[in-house]
């Protein structure tokens, strides 16, 4: 039986499981997902911008991505408080269901200049630089 939703929340602290953020990993998720299913990845990180990585691997697999990047205004005054970043991936806009109308869930296009992460390639330094430029 195929699943309708995969939630990937394997990120703890600032360690990132790169093997879950590759073109090949997304292809594996798709094999187990039904045709209208969705992959949701929690990619919050203080030092790395990972939403564009997920958008890139989604696009490489013919998928769409939407991101929710909550920023709490009190984060400015409290250096130990962080918002969350979640990326939802689906085959079509229709498959996102209510997320297409939900506040804060915006389409995330792939950055064509950014090389896609694979089992053989990742660019942590690029993710750090993107986070510094936010």
N, CA, C and O atoms as a printed pandas DataFrame, in Angstrom:
     atom_number atom_name residue_name chain_id  residue_number  x_coord  y_coord  z_coord
0              1         N          UNK        A               1    0.839   -1.180    0.000
1              2        CA          UNK        A               1    0.000    0.000    0.000
2              3         C          UNK        A               1    0.886    1.246    0.000
3              4         O          UNK        A               1    1.869    1.317    0.738
4              5         N          UNK        A               2    0.534    2.216   -0.824
5              6        CA          UNK        A               2    1.319    3.435   -0.888
6              7         C          UNK        A               2    0.788    4.459    0.106
7              8         O          UNK        A               2   -0.399    4.483    0.431
8              9         N          UNK        A               3    1.690    5.295    0.574
9             10        CA          UNK        A               3    1.352    6.305    1.572
10            11         C          UNK        A               3    0.928    7.606    0.913
11            12         O          UNK        A               3    1.285    7.878   -0.233
12            13         N          UNK        A               4    0.163    8.407    1.645
13            14        CA          UNK        A               4   -0.247    9.704    1.128
14            15         C          UNK        A               4    0.590   10.850    1.688
15            16         O          UNK        A               4    0.540   11.964    1.166
16            17         N          UNK        A               5    1.356   10.588    2.742
17            18        CA          UNK        A               5    2.146   11.655    3.350
18            19         C          UNK        A               5    3.400   11.069    3.986
19            20         O          UNK        A               5    3.341   10.085    4.724
20            21         N          UNK        A               6    4.535   11.693    3.685
21            22        CA          UNK        A               6    5.776   11.403    4.375
22            23         C          UNK        A               6    6.199   12.664    5.087
23            24         O          UNK        A               6    6.232   13.738    4.486
24            25         N          UNK        A               7    6.518   12.549    6.348
25            26        CA          UNK        A               7    7.034   13.677    7.112
26            27         C          UNK        A               7    8.473   13.336    7.486
27            28         O          UNK        A               7    8.736   12.355    8.182
28            29         N          UNK        A               8    9.393   14.165    7.010
29            30        CA          UNK        A               8   10.812   13.965    7.289
30            31         C          UNK        A               8   11.213   15.025    8.302
31            32         O          UNK        A               8   11.299   16.208    7.973
32            33         N          UNK        A               9   11.455   14.601    9.522
33            34        CA          UNK        A               9   11.833   15.529   10.586
34            35         C          UNK        A               9   13.022   14.947   11.339
35            36         O          UNK        A               9   12.989   14.808   12.561
36            37         N          UNK        A              10   14.065   14.610   10.600
37            38        CA          UNK        A              10   15.233   13.952   11.174
38            39         C          UNK        A              10   16.332   14.928   11.558
39            40         O          UNK        A              10   17.446   14.513   11.876
40            41         N          UNK        A              11   16.033   16.206   11.530
41            42        CA          UNK        A              11   17.031   17.219   11.830
42            43         C          UNK        A              11   17.015   17.491   13.321
43            44         O          UNK        A              11   15.976   17.825   13.890
44            45         N          UNK        A              12   18.171   17.347   13.949
45            46        CA          UNK        A              12   18.262   17.662   15.364
46            47         C          UNK        A              12   19.442   18.607   15.542
47            48         O          UNK        A              12   20.516   18.406   14.974
48            49         N          UNK        A              13   19.222   19.613   16.322
49            50        CA          UNK        A              13   20.256   20.613   16.546
50            51         C          UNK        A              13   20.678   21.190   15.204
51            52         O          UNK        A              13   19.828   21.513   14.374
52            53         N          UNK        A              14   21.960   21.322   14.984
53            54        CA          UNK        A              14   22.449   21.869   13.721
54            55         C          UNK        A              14   23.039   20.796   12.824
55            56         O          UNK        A              14   23.613   21.104   11.780
56            57         N          UNK        A              15   22.904   19.552   13.221
57            58        CA          UNK        A              15   23.367   18.453   12.374
58            59         C          UNK        A              15   22.331   18.210   11.289
59            60         O          UNK        A              15   21.130   18.230   11.557
60            61         N          UNK        A              16   22.790   17.982   10.069
61            62        CA          UNK        A              16   21.839   17.699    8.998
62            63         C          UNK        A              16   22.167   16.361    8.344
63            64         O          UNK        A              16   23.318   16.092    7.999
64            65         N          UNK        A              17   21.158   15.538    8.182
65            66        CA          UNK        A              17   21.360   14.265    7.492
66            67         C          UNK        A              17   21.306   14.503    5.980
67            68         O          UNK        A              17   20.241   14.414    5.368
68            69         N          UNK        A              18   22.444   14.800    5.394
69            70        CA          UNK        A              18   22.524   15.165    3.982
70            71         C          UNK        A              18   21.886   14.101    3.102
71            72         O          UNK        A              18   21.266   14.430    2.091
72            73         N          UNK        A              19   22.026   12.834    3.469
73            74        CA          UNK        A              19   21.496   11.750    2.644
74            75         C          UNK        A              19   19.974   11.818    2.480
75            76         O          UNK        A              19   19.429   11.169    1.586
76            77         N          UNK        A              20   19.283   12.582    3.316
77            78        CA          UNK        A              20   17.829   12.743    3.185
78            79         C          UNK        A              20   17.457   13.915    2.280
79            80         O          UNK        A              20   16.282   14.106    1.966
80            81         N          UNK        A              21   18.451   14.701    1.858
81            82        CA          UNK        A              21   18.221   15.908    1.059
82            83         C          UNK        A              21   18.830   15.791   -0.337
83            84         O          UNK        A              21   19.366   16.765   -0.865
84            85         N          UNK        A              22   18.749   14.615   -0.926
85            86        CA          UNK        A              22   19.340   14.409   -2.242
86            87         C          UNK        A              22   18.290   14.061   -3.285
87            88         O          UNK        A              22   17.169   13.671   -2.956
88            89         N          UNK        A              23   18.671   14.207   -4.534
89            90        CA          UNK        A              23   17.794   13.832   -5.649
90            91         C          UNK        A              23   17.366   12.374   -5.512
91            92         O          UNK        A              23   16.201   12.044   -5.739
92            93         N          UNK        A              24   18.295   11.507   -5.146
93            94        CA          UNK        A              24   18.006   10.083   -5.024
94            95         C          UNK        A              24   17.070    9.787   -3.855
95            96         O          UNK        A              24   16.204    8.918   -3.956
96            97         N          UNK        A              25   17.242   10.508   -2.745
97            98        CA          UNK        A              25   16.349   10.315   -1.603
98            99         C          UNK        A              25   14.920   10.685   -1.979
99           100         O          UNK        A              25   13.979    9.964   -1.648
100          101         N          UNK        A              26   14.759   11.824   -2.680
101          102        CA          UNK        A              26   13.415   12.241   -3.084
102          103         C          UNK        A              26   12.789   11.215   -4.035
103          104         O          UNK        A              26   11.594   10.933   -3.945
104          105         N          UNK        A              27   13.585   10.667   -4.933
105          106        CA          UNK        A              27   13.077    9.632   -5.839
106          107         C          UNK        A              27   12.596    8.418   -5.045
107          108         O          UNK        A              27   11.588    7.808   -5.402
108          109         N          UNK        A              28   13.303    8.065   -3.979
109          110        CA          UNK        A              28   12.870    6.954   -3.125
110          111         C          UNK        A              28   11.568    7.268   -2.412
111          112         O          UNK        A              28   10.692    6.408   -2.320
112          113         N          UNK        A              29   11.426    8.490   -1.906
113          114        CA          UNK        A              29   10.171    8.872   -1.252
114          115         C          UNK        A              29    9.010    8.736   -2.237
115          116         O          UNK        A              29    7.938    8.242   -1.890
116          117         N          UNK        A              30    9.243    9.182   -3.465
117          118        CA          UNK        A              30    8.190    9.143   -4.478
118          119         C          UNK        A              30    7.737    7.728   -4.792
119          120         O          UNK        A              30    6.554    7.499   -5.042
120          121         N          UNK        A              31    8.651    6.787   -4.783
121          122        CA          UNK        A              31    8.294    5.395   -5.081
122          123         C          UNK        A              31    7.310    4.833   -4.063
123          124         O          UNK        A              31    6.520    3.945   -4.386
124          125         N          UNK        A              32    7.354    5.344   -2.840
125          126        CA          UNK        A              32    6.473    4.851   -1.779
126          127         C          UNK        A              32    5.227    5.709   -1.582
127          128         O          UNK        A              32    4.344    5.364   -0.795
128          129         N          UNK        A              33    5.163    6.807   -2.289
129          130        CA          UNK        A              33    4.071    7.769   -2.123
130          131         C          UNK        A              33    3.005    7.533   -3.180
131          132         O          UNK        A              33    3.321    7.244   -4.334
132          133         N          UNK        A              34    1.736    7.657   -2.787
133          134        CA          UNK        A              34    0.719    7.524   -3.826
134          135         C          UNK        A              34    0.755    8.741   -4.743
135          136         O          UNK        A              34    1.423    9.726   -4.429
136          137         N          UNK        A              35    0.055    8.690   -5.861
137          138        CA          UNK        A              35    0.224    9.726   -6.894
138          139         C          UNK        A              35   -0.265   11.108   -6.477
139          140         O          UNK        A              35    0.092   12.095   -7.119
140          141         N          UNK        A              36   -1.064   11.207   -5.433
141          142        CA          UNK        A              36   -1.506   12.518   -4.945
142          143         C          UNK        A              36   -0.925   12.827   -3.565
143          144         O          UNK        A              36   -1.407   13.720   -2.870
144          145         N          UNK        A              37    0.102   12.092   -3.177
145          146        CA          UNK        A              37    0.700   12.259   -1.861
146          147         C          UNK        A              37    1.642   13.448   -1.778
147          148         O          UNK        A              37    1.895   14.144   -2.762
148          149         N          UNK        A              38    2.148   13.655   -0.585
149          150        CA          UNK        A              38    2.999   14.807   -0.316
150          151         C          UNK        A              38    4.152   14.394    0.610
151          152         O          UNK        A              38    3.986   13.561    1.501
152          153         N          UNK        A              39    5.312   14.995    0.375
153          154        CA          UNK        A              39    6.460   14.853    1.262
154          155         C          UNK        A              39    6.612   16.180    1.986
155          156         O          UNK        A              39    6.641   17.234    1.352
156          157         N          UNK        A              40    6.708   16.136    3.296
157          158        CA          UNK        A              40    6.871   17.353    4.100
158          159         C          UNK        A              40    8.182   17.217    4.872
159          160         O          UNK        A              40    8.400   16.251    5.603
160          161         N          UNK        A              41    9.051   18.219    4.687
161          162        CA          UNK        A              41   10.365   18.174    5.329
162          163         C          UNK        A              41   10.555   19.373    6.253
163          164         O          UNK        A              41   10.423   20.525    5.841
164          165         N          UNK        A              42   10.866   19.074    7.502
165          166        CA          UNK        A              42   11.182   20.107    8.479
166          167         C          UNK        A              42   12.675   20.369    8.378
167          168         O          UNK        A              42   13.478   19.509    8.742
168          169         N          UNK        A              43   13.062   21.551    7.885
169          170        CA          UNK        A              43   14.475   21.849    7.615
170          171         C          UNK        A              43   14.990   23.071    8.382
171          172         O          UNK        A              43   15.903   23.759    7.925
172          173         N          UNK        A              44   14.408   23.326    9.526
173          174        CA          UNK        A              44   14.858   24.461   10.334
174          175         C          UNK        A              44   16.319   24.283   10.719
175          176         O          UNK        A              44   16.735   23.212   11.161
176          177         N          UNK        A              45   17.088   25.347   10.545
177          178        CA          UNK        A              45   18.498   25.313   10.908
178          179         C          UNK        A              45   18.970   26.741   11.142
179          180         O          UNK        A              45   18.645   27.638   10.363
180          181         N          UNK        A              46   19.729   26.959   12.200
181          182        CA          UNK        A              46   20.214   28.299   12.510
182          183         C          UNK        A              46   21.294   28.787   11.560
183          184         O          UNK        A              46   21.476   29.994   11.398
184          185         N          UNK        A              47   22.017   27.861   10.927
185          186        CA          UNK        A              47   23.193   28.247   10.156
186          187         C          UNK        A              47   23.111   27.932    8.668
187          188         O          UNK        A              47   23.929   28.423    7.890
188          189         N          UNK        A              48   22.139   27.123    8.259
189          190        CA          UNK        A              48   22.043   26.689    6.867
190          191         C          UNK        A              48   20.672   27.005    6.289
191          192         O          UNK        A              48   19.658   26.828    6.963
192          193         N          UNK        A              49   20.635   27.467    5.056
193          194        CA          UNK        A              49   19.378   27.679    4.335
194          195         C          UNK        A              49   19.157   26.427    3.498
195          196         O          UNK        A              49   19.881   26.188    2.531
196          197         N          UNK        A              50   18.154   25.622    3.869
197          198        CA          UNK        A              50   17.943   24.330    3.229
198          199         C          UNK        A              50   16.671   24.249    2.396
199          200         O          UNK        A              50   16.487   23.283    1.655
200          201         N          UNK        A              51   15.787   25.241    2.502
201          202        CA          UNK        A              51   14.543   25.193    1.724
202          203         C          UNK        A              51   14.834   25.165    0.231
203          204         O          UNK        A              51   14.149   24.464   -0.514
204          205         N          UNK        A              52   15.828   25.907   -0.216
205          206        CA          UNK        A              52   16.148   25.911   -1.641
206          207         C          UNK        A              52   16.765   24.581   -2.077
207          208         O          UNK        A              52   16.648   24.201   -3.242
208          209         N          UNK        A              53   17.412   23.881   -1.165
209          210        CA          UNK        A              53   17.941   22.547   -1.480
210          211         C          UNK        A              53   16.770   21.603   -1.768
211          212         O          UNK        A              53   16.787   20.864   -2.752
212          213         N          UNK        A              54   15.759   21.635   -0.905
213          214        CA          UNK        A              54   14.587   20.785   -1.095
214          215         C          UNK        A              54   13.847   21.176   -2.376
215          216         O          UNK        A              54   13.404   20.305   -3.125
216          217         N          UNK        A              55   13.711   22.478   -2.631
217          218        CA          UNK        A              55   13.064   22.925   -3.873
218          219         C          UNK        A              55   13.822   22.418   -5.095
219          220         O          UNK        A              55   13.212   22.055   -6.100
220          221         N          UNK        A              56   15.132   22.394   -5.011
221          222        CA          UNK        A              56   15.950   21.903   -6.117
222          223         C          UNK        A              56   15.772   20.417   -6.362
223          224         O          UNK        A              56   15.625   19.990   -7.508
224          225         N          UNK        A              57   15.783   19.616   -5.290
225          226        CA          UNK        A              57   15.604   18.176   -5.483
226          227         C          UNK        A              57   14.177   17.857   -5.899
227          228         O          UNK        A              57   13.932   16.872   -6.595
228          229         N          UNK        A              58   13.230   18.696   -5.470
229          230        CA          UNK        A              58   11.846   18.523   -5.925
230          231         C          UNK        A              58   11.760   18.757   -7.429
231          232         O          UNK        A              58   11.224   17.924   -8.159
232          233         N          UNK        A              59   12.282   19.881   -7.888
233          234        CA          UNK        A              59   12.234   20.214   -9.314
234          235         C          UNK        A              59   12.953   19.162  -10.148
235          236         O          UNK        A              59   12.496   18.811  -11.235
236          237         N          UNK        A              60   14.069   18.662   -9.646
237          238        CA          UNK        A              60   14.828   17.637  -10.364
238          239         C          UNK        A              60   14.023   16.352  -10.546
239          240         O          UNK        A              60   14.274   15.577  -11.469
240          241         N          UNK        A              61   13.053   16.136   -9.657
241          242        CA          UNK        A              61   12.188   14.961   -9.744
242          243         C          UNK        A              61   10.816   15.298  -10.333
243          244         O          UNK        A              61    9.887   14.495  -10.244
244          245         N          UNK        A              62   10.685   16.496  -10.940
245          246        CA          UNK        A              62    9.431   16.888  -11.581
246          247         C          UNK        A              62    8.331   17.265  -10.611
247          248         O          UNK        A              62    7.150   17.102  -10.917
248          249         N          UNK        A              63    8.706   17.771   -9.437
249          250        CA          UNK        A              63    7.749   18.097   -8.379
250          251         C          UNK        A              63    7.721   19.594   -8.107
251          252         O          UNK        A              63    8.581   20.342   -8.572
252          253         N          UNK        A              64    6.722   20.014   -7.349
253          254        CA          UNK        A              64    6.582   21.401   -6.915
254          255         C          UNK        A              64    6.871   21.488   -5.424
255          256         O          UNK        A              64    6.707   20.509   -4.695
256          257         N          UNK        A              65    7.297   22.649   -4.980
257          258        CA          UNK        A              65    7.588   22.851   -3.553
258          259         C          UNK        A              65    6.899   24.105   -3.046
259          260         O          UNK        A              65    6.783   25.100   -3.762
260          261         N          UNK        A              66    6.448   24.045   -1.811
261          262        CA          UNK        A              66    5.906   25.202   -1.089
262          263         C          UNK        A              66    6.612   25.257    0.251
263          264         O          UNK        A              66    6.865   24.230    0.881
264          265         N          UNK        A              67    6.924   26.468    0.676
265          266        CA          UNK        A              67    7.676   26.624    1.921
266          267         C          UNK        A              67    6.906   27.484    2.912
267          268         O          UNK        A              67    6.254   28.462    2.547
268          269         N          UNK        A              68    7.002   27.091    4.165
269          270        CA          UNK        A              68    6.488   27.889    5.275
270          271         C          UNK        A              68    7.703   28.227    6.137
271          272         O          UNK        A              68    8.310   27.352    6.755
272          273         N          UNK        A              69    8.036   29.493    6.163
273          274        CA          UNK        A              69    9.211   29.947    6.904
274          275         C          UNK        A              69    8.739   30.967    7.924
275          276         O          UNK        A              69    8.725   32.167    7.652
276          277         N          UNK        A              70    8.357   30.492    9.085
277          278        CA          UNK        A              70    7.793   31.376   10.099
278          279         C          UNK        A              70    8.885   32.150   10.800
279          280         O          UNK        A              70    9.859   31.586   11.299
280          281         N          UNK        A              71    8.699   33.433   10.825
281          282        CA          UNK        A              71    9.633   34.313   11.530
282          283         C          UNK        A              71    8.853   35.017   12.634
283          284         O          UNK        A              71    7.907   35.757   12.364
284          285         N          UNK        A              72    9.245   34.787   13.838
285          286        CA          UNK        A              72    8.602   35.418   14.977
286          287         C          UNK        A              72    9.315   36.741   15.246
287          288         O          UNK        A              72   10.530   36.752   15.443
288          289         N          UNK        A              73    8.581   37.858   15.257
289          290        CA          UNK        A              73    9.226   39.156   15.502
290          291         C          UNK        A              73   10.020   39.200   16.807
291          292         O          UNK        A              73   10.977   39.967   16.918
292          293         N          UNK        A              74    9.641   38.397   17.784
293          294        CA          UNK        A              74   10.369   38.421   19.055
294          295         C          UNK        A              74   11.729   37.723   18.950
295          296         O          UNK        A              74   12.518   37.774   19.893
296          297         N          UNK        A              75   12.010   37.072   17.816
297          298        CA          UNK        A              75   13.323   36.462   17.618
298          299         C          UNK        A              75   14.428   37.507   17.672
299          300         O          UNK        A              75   15.541   37.211   18.105
300          301         N          UNK        A              76   14.131   38.716   17.239
301          302        CA          UNK        A              76   15.135   39.778   17.210
302          303         C          UNK        A              76   15.619   40.091   18.620
303          304         O          UNK        A              76   16.814   40.284   18.841
304          305         N          UNK        A              77   14.695   40.141   19.570
305          306        CA          UNK        A              77   15.081   40.466   20.943
306          307         C          UNK        A              77   15.495   39.229   21.750
307          308         O          UNK        A              77   16.087   39.357   22.822
308          309         N          UNK        A              78   15.189   38.049   21.241
309          310        CA          UNK        A              78   15.524   36.823   21.954
310          311         C          UNK        A              78   16.387   35.939   21.059
311          312         O          UNK        A              78   15.857   35.245   20.192
312          313         N          UNK        A              79   17.710   35.949   21.252
313          314        CA          UNK        A              79   18.603   35.207   20.366
314          315         C          UNK        A              79   18.472   33.692   20.467
315          316         O          UNK        A              79   19.077   32.971   19.673
316          317         N          UNK        A              80   17.691   33.193   21.429
317          318        CA          UNK        A              80   17.523   31.750   21.581
318          319         C          UNK        A              80   16.172   31.265   21.076
319          320         O          UNK        A              80   15.797   30.116   21.307
320          321         N          UNK        A              81   15.448   32.124   20.398
321          322        CA          UNK        A              81   14.145   31.755   19.862
322          323         C          UNK        A              81   14.243   31.735   18.337
323          324         O          UNK        A              81   14.737   32.680   17.723
324          325         N          UNK        A              82   13.768   30.650   17.740
325          326        CA          UNK        A              82   13.861   30.499   16.292
326          327         C          UNK        A              82   12.520   30.072   15.717
327          328         O          UNK        A              82   11.795   29.275   16.313
328          329         N          UNK        A              83   12.208   30.612   14.562
329          330        CA          UNK        A              83   11.043   30.152   13.815
330          331         C          UNK        A              83   11.384   28.845   13.122
331          332         O          UNK        A              83   12.520   28.374   13.175
332          333         N          UNK        A              84   10.392   28.275   12.479
333          334        CA          UNK        A              84   10.608   27.005   11.803
334          335         C          UNK        A              84   10.492   27.132   10.294
335          336         O          UNK        A              84    9.784   28.001    9.784
336          337         N          UNK        A              85   11.191   26.259    9.587
337          338        CA          UNK        A              85   11.109   26.205    8.136
338          339         C          UNK        A              85   10.672   24.802    7.741
339          340         O          UNK        A              85   11.311   23.811    8.093
340          341         N          UNK        A              86    9.571   24.742    7.004
341          342        CA          UNK        A              86    9.019   23.467    6.549
342          343         C          UNK        A              86    8.774   23.581    5.055
343          344         O          UNK        A              86    8.258   24.593    4.581
344          345         N          UNK        A              87    9.147   22.538    4.307
345          346        CA          UNK        A              87    8.928   22.511    2.865
346          347         C          UNK        A              87    8.028   21.334    2.539
347          348         O          UNK        A              87    8.304   20.201    2.935
348          349         N          UNK        A              88    6.953   21.606    1.817
349          350        CA          UNK        A              88    6.044   20.563    1.342
350          351         C          UNK        A              88    6.304   20.360   -0.145
351          352         O          UNK        A              88    6.487   21.326   -0.886
352          353         N          UNK        A              89    6.319   19.118   -0.573
353          354        CA          UNK        A              89    6.615   18.760   -1.959
354          355         C          UNK        A              89    5.495   17.857   -2.475
355          356         O          UNK        A              89    5.095   16.905   -1.806
356          357         N          UNK        A              90    4.999   18.167   -3.666
357          358        CA          UNK        A              90    3.936   17.362   -4.276
358          359         C          UNK        A              90    4.074   17.401   -5.794
359          360         O          UNK        A              90    4.836   18.193   -6.347
360          361         N          UNK        A              91    3.321   16.529   -6.448
361          362        CA          UNK        A              91    3.397   16.442   -7.907
362          363         C          UNK        A              91    2.680   17.585   -8.614
363          364         O          UNK        A              91    3.084   17.990   -9.704
364          365         N          UNK        A              92    1.620   18.109   -8.004
365          366        CA          UNK        A              92    0.866   19.200   -8.629
366          367         C          UNK        A              92    0.335   20.124   -7.547
367          368         O          UNK        A              92    0.280   19.751   -6.375
368          369         N          UNK        A              93   -0.056   21.337   -7.942
369          370        CA          UNK        A              93   -0.637   22.282   -6.982
370          371         C          UNK        A              93   -1.875   21.699   -6.316
371          372         O          UNK        A              93   -2.107   21.919   -5.128
372          373         N          UNK        A              94   -2.659   20.965   -7.070
373          374        CA          UNK        A              94   -3.887   20.350   -6.526
374          375         C          UNK        A              94   -3.557   19.410   -5.370
375          376         O          UNK        A              94   -4.331   19.294   -4.420
376          377         N          UNK        A              95   -2.410   18.740   -5.450
377          378        CA          UNK        A              95   -2.038   17.790   -4.405
378          379         C          UNK        A              95   -1.671   18.452   -3.080
379          380         O          UNK        A              95   -1.639   17.785   -2.046
380          381         N          UNK        A              96   -1.395   19.752   -3.099
381          382        CA          UNK        A              96   -1.129   20.469   -1.853
382          383         C          UNK        A              96   -2.403   20.700   -1.049
383          384         O          UNK        A              96   -2.342   21.001    0.143
384          385         N          UNK        A              97   -3.542   20.562   -1.691
385          386        CA          UNK        A              97   -4.811   20.742   -0.996
386          387         C          UNK        A              97   -4.947   22.134   -0.406
387          388         O          UNK        A              97   -4.736   23.132   -1.096
388          389         N          UNK        A              98   -5.298   22.201    0.867
389          390        CA          UNK        A              98   -5.542   23.480    1.532
390          391         C          UNK        A              98   -4.281   24.333    1.706
391          392         O          UNK        A              98   -4.383   25.530    1.972
392          393         N          UNK        A              99   -3.113   23.744    1.561
393          394        CA          UNK        A              99   -1.884   24.539    1.684
394          395         C          UNK        A              99   -1.795   25.617    0.612
395          396         O          UNK        A              99   -1.152   26.644    0.825
396          397         N          UNK        A             100   -2.436   25.397   -0.547
397          398        CA          UNK        A             100   -2.376   26.407   -1.607
398          399         C          UNK        A             100   -3.085   27.691   -1.187
399          400         O          UNK        A             100   -2.793   28.764   -1.716
400          401         N          UNK        A             101   -4.010   27.586   -0.242
401          402        CA          UNK        A             101   -4.741   28.763    0.225
402          403         C          UNK        A             101   -4.323   29.210    1.626
403          404         O          UNK        A             101   -4.776   30.247    2.111
404          405         N          UNK        A             102   -3.476   28.440    2.262
405          406        CA          UNK        A             102   -3.073   28.750    3.637
406          407         C          UNK        A             102   -2.039   29.876    3.649
407          408         O          UNK        A             102   -1.126   29.923    2.824
408          409         N          UNK        A             103   -2.213   30.762    4.598
409          410        CA          UNK        A             103   -1.257   31.872    4.745
410          411         C          UNK        A             103    0.115   31.313    5.108
411          412         O          UNK        A             103    0.234   30.409    5.936
412          413         N          UNK        A             104    1.134   31.861    4.481
413          414        CA          UNK        A             104    2.495   31.495    4.826
414          415         C          UNK        A             104    3.070   30.311    4.074
415          416         O          UNK        A             104    4.241   29.983    4.265
416          417         N          UNK        A             105    2.286   29.657    3.222
417          418        CA          UNK        A             105    2.782   28.538    2.424
418          419         C          UNK        A             105    2.963   29.023    0.999
419          420         O          UNK        A             105    2.024   29.007    0.204
420          421         N          UNK        A             106    4.171   29.454    0.680
421          422        CA          UNK        A             106    4.447   30.074   -0.611
422          423         C          UNK        A             106    5.187   29.123   -1.548
423          424         O          UNK        A             106    6.012   28.323   -1.107
424          425         N          UNK        A             107    4.882   29.217   -2.853
425          426        CA          UNK        A             107    5.627   28.402   -3.817
426          427         C          UNK        A             107    7.118   28.719   -3.729
427          428         O          UNK        A             107    7.508   29.872   -3.544
428          429         N          UNK        A             108    7.932   27.699   -3.862
429          430        CA          UNK        A             108    9.388   27.863   -3.810
430          431         C          UNK        A             108    9.960   27.273   -5.087
431          432         O          UNK        A             108    9.955   26.058   -5.284
432          433         N          UNK        A             109   10.448   28.145   -5.944
433          434        CA          UNK        A             109   11.041   27.701   -7.207
434          435         C          UNK        A             109   12.473   27.249   -6.973
435          436         O          UNK        A             109   13.131   27.683   -6.027
436          437         N          UNK        A             110   12.934   26.388   -7.832
437          438        CA          UNK        A             110   14.319   25.931   -7.785
438          439         C          UNK        A             110   15.230   27.038   -8.295
439          440         O          UNK        A             110   14.907   27.711   -9.274
440          441         N          UNK        A             111   16.349   27.225   -7.647
441          442        CA          UNK        A             111   17.358   28.184   -8.092
442          443         C          UNK        A             111   18.219   27.489   -9.144
443          444         O          UNK        A             111   19.019   26.612   -8.818
444          445         N          UNK        A             112   18.055   27.879  -10.392
445          446        CA          UNK        A             112   18.751   27.207  -11.488
446          447         C          UNK        A             112   20.267   27.319  -11.395
447          448         O          UNK        A             112   20.981   26.500  -11.973
448          449         N          UNK        A             113   20.766   28.315  -10.680
449          450        CA          UNK        A             113   22.211   28.492  -10.535
450          451         C          UNK        A             113   22.788   27.557   -9.466
451          452         O          UNK        A             113   23.999   27.343   -9.403
452          453         N          UNK        A             114   21.925   27.017   -8.649
453          454        CA          UNK        A             114   22.366   26.157   -7.551
454          455         C          UNK        A             114   22.407   24.702   -8.008
455          456         O          UNK        A             114   21.418   24.184   -8.527
456          457         N          UNK        A             115   23.528   24.055   -7.821
457          458        CA          UNK        A             115   23.662   22.653   -8.199
458          459         C          UNK        A             115   22.827   21.780   -7.264
459          460         O          UNK        A             115   22.803   22.000   -6.053
460          461         N          UNK        A             116   22.154   20.804   -7.830
461          462        CA          UNK        A             116   21.278   19.914   -7.064
462          463         C          UNK        A             116   22.119   18.966   -6.208
463          464         O          UNK        A             116   23.126   18.424   -6.663
464          465         N          UNK        A             117   21.690   18.782   -4.973
465          466        CA          UNK        A             117   22.383   17.841   -4.102
466          467         C          UNK        A             117   22.048   16.415   -4.531
467          468         O          UNK        A             117   20.896   16.100   -4.830
468          469         N          UNK        A             118   23.054   15.569   -4.557
469          470        CA          UNK        A             118   22.892   14.166   -4.927
470          471         C          UNK        A             118   23.610   13.312   -3.884
471          472         O          UNK        A             118   24.187   13.835   -2.931
472          473         N          UNK        A             119   23.568   12.010   -4.071
473          474        CA          UNK        A             119   24.308   11.124   -3.164
474          475         C          UNK        A             119   25.812   11.360   -3.260
475          476         O          UNK        A             119   26.559   11.008   -2.347
476          477         N          UNK        A             120   26.255   11.958   -4.367
477          478        CA          UNK        A             120   27.678   12.201   -4.573
478          479         C          UNK        A             120   28.099   13.659   -4.398
479          480         O          UNK        A             120   29.287   13.969   -4.475
480          481         N          UNK        A             121   27.137   14.560   -4.164
481          482        CA          UNK        A             121   27.469   15.991   -4.089
482          483         C          UNK        A             121   26.528   16.711   -3.135
483          484         O          UNK        A             121   25.312   16.529   -3.185
484          485         N          UNK        A             122   27.102   17.525   -2.274
485          486        CA          UNK        A             122   26.327   18.466   -1.453
486          487         C          UNK        A             122   27.194   19.701   -1.253
487          488         O          UNK        A             122   28.417   19.634   -1.377
488          489         N          UNK        A             123   26.562   20.823   -0.945
489          490        CA          UNK        A             123   27.293   22.081   -0.815
490          491         C          UNK        A             123   26.872   22.778    0.474
491          492         O          UNK        A             123   26.014   23.660    0.463
492          493         N          UNK        A             124   27.476   22.378    1.563
493          494        CA          UNK        A             124   27.157   22.951    2.871
494          495         C          UNK        A             124   27.570   24.423    2.924
495          496         O          UNK        A             124   26.853   25.248    3.489
496          497         N          UNK        A             125   28.714   24.753    2.342
497          498        CA          UNK        A             125   29.187   26.139    2.352
498          499         C          UNK        A             125   28.170   27.046    1.653
499          500         O          UNK        A             125   27.888   28.141    2.139
500          501         N          UNK        A             126   27.621   26.603    0.525
501          502        CA          UNK        A             126   26.592   27.379   -0.177
502          503         C          UNK        A             126   25.372   27.609    0.701
503          504         O          UNK        A             126   24.794   28.696    0.685
504          505         N          UNK        A             127   24.972   26.592    1.472
505          506        CA          UNK        A             127   23.827   26.725    2.368
506          507         C          UNK        A             127   24.113   27.724    3.478
507          508         O          UNK        A             127   23.215   28.450    3.903
508          509         N          UNK        A             128   25.349   27.767    3.950
509          510        CA          UNK        A             128   25.744   28.741    4.976
510          511         C          UNK        A             128   25.683   30.152    4.402
511          512         O          UNK        A             128   25.157   31.067    5.036
512          513         N          UNK        A             129   26.219   30.318    3.211
513          514        CA          UNK        A             129   26.225   31.642    2.559
514          515         C          UNK        A             129   24.808   32.126    2.312
515          516         O          UNK        A             129   24.506   33.294    2.557
516          517         N          UNK        A             130   23.930   31.249    1.829
517          518        CA          UNK        A             130   22.534   31.656    1.615
518          519         C          UNK        A             130   21.871   32.093    2.910
519          520         O          UNK        A             130   21.087   33.041    2.915
520          521         N          UNK        A             131   22.178   31.408    4.014
521          522        CA          UNK        A             131   21.604   31.778    5.314
522          523         C          UNK        A             131   22.117   33.141    5.755
523          524         O          UNK        A             131   21.356   33.939    6.303
524          525         N          UNK        A             132   23.390   33.417    5.526
525          526        CA          UNK        A             132   23.944   34.723    5.885
526          527         C          UNK        A             132   23.316   35.848    5.068
527          528         O          UNK        A             132   23.238   36.981    5.542
528          529         N          UNK        A             133   22.871   35.553    3.854
529          530        CA          UNK        A             133   22.282   36.554    2.977
530          531         C          UNK        A             133   20.780   36.722    3.167
531          532         O          UNK        A             133   20.169   37.545    2.485
532          533         N          UNK        A             134   20.171   35.968    4.069
533          534        CA          UNK        A             134   18.723   36.096    4.295
534          535         C          UNK        A             134   18.390   37.419    4.932
535          536         O          UNK        A             134   17.221   37.701    5.195
